[in-house]
Amino acid sequence: MSEQTLCDLAADRWLSIETTIGTEGSMGGTILMDEEYHDVCRVTLEQSVSPPFILSVEIYGAFMHVIFAADRASAMQKYRAVRDALSDFVDHYEDSVDFEHWCDEFVHRF
């Protein structure tokens, strides 16, 4: 991971996992972006042959989802939207939230 100041960490809790960039990802593509949020969840973007772009989404120990994109612009749009959805979930999660329902909605959205 890159070195960041405490101010940087407070402003953006998504941390790049730079040691994985350029390596083979779990879906067999080359990792372009790999980020983790609050040690709770992770999103990884891989470039592959078919499909051209793959996003792997994980809430550690609870949820895993794979999303495909046909081009870089679509992949980046989905990557940003997934990050927003995950960080919103982590930041606002309460025990009263139906986790299964949230997962179903996430899968249908992405």
Phi, psi and omega per residue, in radians:
M1 nan 2.621 -3.135
S2 -1.341 2.697 3.101
E3 -1.339 2.307 3.120
Q4 -2.337 2.620 3.074
T5 -1.353 2.885 3.093
L6 -1.068 -0.602 3.100
C7 -1.112 -0.746 3.110
D8 -1.070 -0.753 -3.119
L9 -1.131 -0.677 3.134
A10 -1.171 -0.633 -3.101
A11 -1.308 -0.588 -3.075
D12 -2.566 1.810 -3.090
R13 -1.411 -0.021 3.025
W14 -1.359 2.074 -3.129
L15 -1.906 2.271 3.103
S16 -1.272 2.341 3.057
I17 -1.716 1.395 -2.970
E18 -1.168 -0.402 -3.108
T19 -1.192 -0.273 -3.131
T20 -1.648 -0.277 -3.079
I21 -1.061 2.264 3.137
G22 1.536 -0.120 3.111
T23 -1.640 3.004 3.118
E24 -1.352 2.301 -3.138
G25 -1.552 3.116 -3.097
S26 -1.150 -0.357 3.131
M27 -1.732 0.111 3.063
G28 1.572 -0.006 3.099
G29 -1.645 -3.107 3.091
T30 -1.627 2.213 -3.106
I31 -1.229 2.186 3.084
L32 -1.748 -0.679 -3.136
M33 -2.499 2.509 -3.138
D34 -2.666 2.019 -3.064
E35 -2.374 2.644 -3.121
E36 -2.211 2.561 -3.108
Y37 -2.154 2.085 3.057
H38 0.911 0.473 -3.092
D39 0.996 0.438 -3.088
V40 -2.014 -0.653 -3.066
C41 -2.542 2.924 -3.041
R42 -2.605 2.542 3.016
V43 -2.326 2.326 -3.093
T44 -2.223 2.359 3.079
L45 -1.966 2.177 3.109
E46 -2.063 2.566 2.982
Q47 -1.821 2.312 -3.056
S48 -2.372 -2.999 3.093
V49 -1.561 -0.947 -3.133
S50 -2.566 1.977 -0.061
P51 -1.249 2.773 -3.063
P52 -1.094 -0.605 -3.117
F53 -2.375 2.428 -3.097
I54 -2.326 2.277 3.030
L55 -1.912 2.240 3.034
S56 -1.861 2.246 -3.088
V57 -2.123 2.327 -3.137
E58 -2.507 2.339 2.850
I59 -1.823 1.985 -2.945
Y60 -0.872 2.209 3.067
G61 1.294 0.067 -3.031
A62 -2.398 -0.507 -2.969
F63 -2.725 2.416 3.069
M64 -2.478 2.365 -3.140
H65 -2.558 2.526 3.122
V66 -2.074 2.357 -3.103
I67 -2.196 2.427 -3.136
F68 -1.930 2.625 3.087
A69 -2.449 2.505 -3.065
A70 -1.469 -0.399 -3.109
D71 -2.577 2.925 -3.059
R72 -1.093 -0.723 -3.122
A73 -1.080 -0.794 3.108
S74 -1.127 -0.718 3.125
A75 -1.075 -0.755 -3.126
M76 -1.199 -0.653 3.097
Q77 -1.099 -0.800 3.123
K78 -1.139 -0.708 -3.138
Y79 -1.026 -0.830 3.134
R80 -1.114 -0.749 -3.131
A81 -1.138 -0.694 3.107
V82 -1.125 -0.783 3.101
R83 -1.003 -0.803 3.137
D84 -1.067 -0.773 -3.130
A85 -1.125 -0.748 -3.135
L86 -1.167 -0.816 -3.113
S87 -1.150 -0.641 3.089
D88 -1.105 -0.753 3.111
F89 -1.075 -0.872 -3.096
V90 -1.104 -0.744 -3.082
D91 -1.233 -0.457 -3.036
H92 -2.071 0.149 -3.111
Y93 -1.164 2.350 3.036
E94 -2.297 2.765 -3.136
D95 -1.019 -0.438 -3.114
S96 -1.316 -0.251 3.124
V97 -1.254 2.322 3.100
D98 -1.405 1.779 -3.062
F99 -1.046 -0.720 3.127
E100 -1.072 -0.732 3.113
H101 -1.105 -0.760 3.123
W102 -1.049 -0.765 3.132
C103 -1.081 -0.771 3.111
D104 -1.041 -0.797 3.122
E105 -1.097 -0.723 3.135
F106 -1.075 -0.818 -3.135
V107 -1.090 -0.734 3.130
H108 -1.184 -0.599 3.126
R109 -1.232 -0.677 -3.086
F110 -1.993 nan nan
